[in-house]
Amino acid sequence: MNLRKSVIWLIALLVLTALACSQAGEILTPEEATARALPTATPTLTADESATTYAIGDVVTIKDPGGGFLVLFVAEPGTSTVSGQAPRGDQVEIIEVTRVNGVEWYQIQSPGGVGWISLDHINTDG
């Protein structure tokens, strides 16, 4: 009797697994999944785009527009994946410039790492 119950449970488990797979949507090959998981290339500012407030090589002071102590850097412009942090007031060097959806983004080098911050996180008061 126990063998019969085990077989029924096994069949039920296989049926449920098959239903779950068919309802999950598209099935990707490992190569397709890897390609989708990798970040896309970040667009860089070209000469024909309008000038940005700061340029590569400029040293600027970072700030938190919310008044917090730490400023977080993101891995890619316009995303929320944190790649580093530094205290407000730190001097950082701009190593890349781009625009995403009309917002100026600056890749910075600091003791806390390399990452992207928007113009809102740069002290423009001098």
C-alpha positions in Angstrom: 0.0 0.0 0.0 2.8 2.4 0.8 4.5 1.8 -2.6 1.2 2.7 -4.3 1.0 6.0 -2.4 4.6 6.8 -3.2 4.0 6.2 -6.9 0.9 8.4 -6.9 2.8 11.2 -5.1 5.7 10.9 -7.6 3.3 11.1 -10.6 1.5 14.1 -9.0 4.8 15.8 -8.4 5.9 15.2 -12.0 2.6 16.5 -13.4 2.7 19.7 -11.2 6.3 20.3 -12.3 5.4 20.0 -15.9 2.5 22.4 -15.4 4.7 24.9 -13.7 7.3 24.8 -16.5 4.7 25.3 -19.2 3.2 28.2 -17.3 6.6 29.9 -16.6 6.8 31.5 -20.0 9.6 31.3 -22.5 12.4 28.8 -22.1 15.9 30.3 -22.6 19.1 28.6 -23.6 22.0 29.2 -21.2 23.5 31.6 -23.8 20.3 33.6 -24.1 20.0 33.8 -20.3 23.6 35.0 -19.9 23.1 37.6 -22.6 20.0 39.0 -20.9 21.7 39.0 -17.5 24.8 40.9 -18.6 24.5 44.7 -18.3 24.1 46.5 -21.6 26.8 49.0 -22.6 26.6 52.4 -21.1 26.1 55.1 -23.7 28.9 57.7 -23.6 28.6 61.4 -24.3 29.6 62.3 -27.9 30.8 65.6 -29.2 27.5 66.3 -31.0 25.5 66.1 -27.7 25.1 69.3 -25.7 27.8 70.0 -23.1 27.5 68.8 -19.6 28.2 70.7 -16.4 31.5 68.9 -15.7 34.0 67.1 -17.8 36.3 64.1 -17.6 39.2 64.8 -15.3 37.3 67.4 -13.2 37.6 67.0 -9.4 34.2 67.7 -7.7 32.8 67.5 -4.2 29.9 65.0 -3.7 26.8 65.6 -1.7 23.6 63.8 -0.7 20.6 65.9 -1.8 18.7 64.4 1.0 21.2 65.6 3.6 22.5 62.2 4.5 26.1 61.4 5.4 26.9 58.7 2.8 26.5 59.1 -0.9 25.9 55.8 -2.8 27.2 55.2 -6.3 25.4 53.0 -8.7 26.9 50.4 -11.1 25.2 51.8 -14.2 23.6 55.2 -14.9 19.9 55.3 -14.1 19.9 52.0 -12.1 19.7 51.3 -8.4 22.4 48.7 -8.1 24.9 50.1 -5.5 28.6 49.7 -6.3 30.2 51.9 -3.7 29.8 54.8 -1.2 31.6 57.7 0.2 30.9 60.4 2.8 29.4 63.7 1.5 32.1 66.3 1.1 34.6 63.8 -0.4 36.6 65.1 -3.4 36.2 62.7 -6.4 37.5 62.7 -9.9 35.2 62.3 -12.9 36.3 59.5 -15.2 33.3 59.3 -17.6 30.3 61.4 -18.5 27.0 60.3 -20.1 23.3 61.3 -20.3 20.4 58.9 -19.6 16.9 60.2 -20.2 18.2 63.8 -20.2 20.0 63.4 -16.8 23.7 64.0 -16.5 25.6 61.1 -15.0 29.2 61.0 -13.9 31.3 58.0 -13.3 33.6 58.9 -10.4 36.8 57.5 -8.8 36.9 57.8 -5.1 38.4 55.9 -2.1 35.0 54.3 -1.7 35.1 52.8 -5.2 34.1 53.5 -8.7 30.5 54.2 -9.6 28.0 56.6 -11.2 26.3 59.5 -9.6 23.9 62.0 -11.1 24.4 65.8 -11.2 22.1 66.0 -8.1 24.9 64.4 -6.1 27.6 67.0 -7.0 28.0 70.1 -5.0 27.6 73.0 -7.5 27.8 75.7 -4.8 31.5 76.0 -5.3 
